[in-house]
Amino acid sequence: MVETLLGILKEQRMAWSWAVIIGLFLIVVGHAPILPVIAGCSLAVGVSVLRAWPRISAKAAVRGTR
């Protein structure tokens, strides 16, 4: 099963939503600087996307080929 980047991004909708909500809260209520907040929210979503990216282990590759 090959997952595309678009499919993984669709699976991470909750992370995107919370990143936007927390970012707006920090900027509007907390008067935080905009660029570090955007960078932090993007980094958090990026890490969650990378963790969801499928990996092929050595055992799975050997087991699947004949």
C-alpha positions as CSV (number, residue, x, y, z in Angstrom):
1,M,0.0,0.0,0.0
2,V,1.6,3.2,-1.2
3,E,0.6,6.3,0.7
4,T,1.0,9.7,-1.1
5,L,1.8,13.0,0.6
6,L,-1.7,14.2,-0.1
7,G,-3.2,11.2,1.6
8,I,-1.0,11.7,4.7
9,L,-1.9,15.4,4.8
10,K,-5.6,14.5,4.7
11,E,-5.0,12.1,7.6
12,Q,-3.3,14.9,9.6
13,R,-6.3,17.3,9.4
14,M,-6.6,17.4,13.2
15,A,-3.0,18.5,13.6
16,W,-3.4,21.2,11.0
17,S,-6.6,22.4,12.7
18,W,-5.0,22.6,16.1
19,A,-1.9,24.3,14.7
20,V,-4.0,27.0,13.2
21,I,-6.1,27.4,16.4
22,I,-3.1,27.5,18.8
23,G,-1.2,29.8,16.4
24,L,-4.1,32.3,16.2
25,F,-4.5,32.1,20.0
26,L,-0.8,32.9,20.6
27,I,-0.8,35.8,18.1
28,V,-4.1,37.4,19.0
29,V,-4.4,36.9,22.8
30,G,-0.7,36.4,23.7
31,H,0.7,39.0,21.3
32,A,3.4,36.6,20.2
33,P,5.6,37.4,17.2
34,I,4.1,36.1,14.0
35,L,7.0,34.4,12.3
36,P,8.1,32.2,15.2
37,V,4.5,31.1,15.8
38,I,4.1,30.2,12.1
39,A,7.5,28.4,12.1
40,G,6.6,26.4,15.3
41,C,3.2,25.4,14.0
42,S,4.6,24.3,10.6
43,L,7.3,22.4,12.4
44,A,4.8,20.6,14.6
45,V,2.7,19.6,11.6
46,G,5.8,18.6,9.7
47,V,7.0,16.3,12.4
48,S,3.6,14.6,12.7
49,V,3.5,14.1,8.9
50,L,7.0,12.6,8.9
51,R,6.0,10.2,11.7
52,A,3.0,9.1,9.7
53,W,5.1,8.5,6.6
54,P,5.2,4.8,5.8
55,R,8.6,3.1,6.2
56,I,9.7,-0.2,4.6
57,S,11.8,-2.2,7.1
58,A,14.4,-4.6,5.9
59,K,12.3,-7.6,7.1
60,A,9.2,-6.4,5.3
61,A,11.2,-5.9,2.1
62,V,12.8,-9.4,2.3
63,R,9.5,-11.0,3.3
64,G,7.6,-9.4,0.5
65,T,10.0,-10.4,-2.3
66,R,10.7,-13.9,-3.7
